């Protein structure tokens, strides 16, 4: 099956960090820091890992970030994007996931190795500095669902972020799926991502690799 998928060239995988200071974004590679307060899984990426994404998704995020800053004064915080097959496998194998097997059942919080947008750099996890979205990033509870009945302010903030990402994608004539169960997750739909093979660390340049240097 993978042989029929299109291989993503390494030059189409770009880092977010060089755009910090040029666009109103910050990067916070949660899974590269075992002690990060939002990291429930431990050391998934190596400590120097950067946040990388497919250039099409990176362009969408940058456009949305600029518009949100112009309209709201917001600064987007990128938490995660490319999650290689090895990183997915490492995450699934953690004690917390084994203790919560429903996380990998539909509607799932985590995809198996090679599944979903993350191992293609086609899903991104976003937060906004100083803005209330009702939960922290990677909160594995019903409150993270986009339609959960929280305060009007929280629902409004989620709607602003969602609309910005969907509109930015439409500017590039690309589809955008705000994942229903995670307010922070924005991805190209499966009908799009399934055309491409998932990315392993060995597919990447040394500086792009997530689980090994």
C-alpha angles and dihedrals in degrees: 000000000000090000089064093053123091115254114234110231115235090236088064090061109083135176123244096211097078089060094057108110091021094063126025095262138115129196123225110177097200098180093052090066118061090195096052108126091230095048110100095169108056126229104356100151127036113266096256095047116134128209110260131180143175107278092239092058093042090055090051092050092049093050092047091047093053093048093047091050092049093048103032107014088242127156114209117224115206110212102174142343122153109045109178123221090256091052091050091051091049091050094049089051095057121114093242092057092045088053090051106041091164088073089076094044124088122309080033132188092203132040125217121250111299094010128116134008101301098074088054096047086247100117124065132191114215139187132171124231112251096356124124114234095165097252139035121260111281095020102160099208138095091264088074092065110108093233098045111131103252129142120312090246093055094047090048092051091050090049093051092052093045095049092048092054095044092048093047090052091050089056087063092041090245130133121245127199117195099206105241098218097046119049091198098053121094121172147157108262122260092254086066104034095047089069088069131067117243116253125245124194089251089060090062138074113261093256091052097053118114108196101030137029 
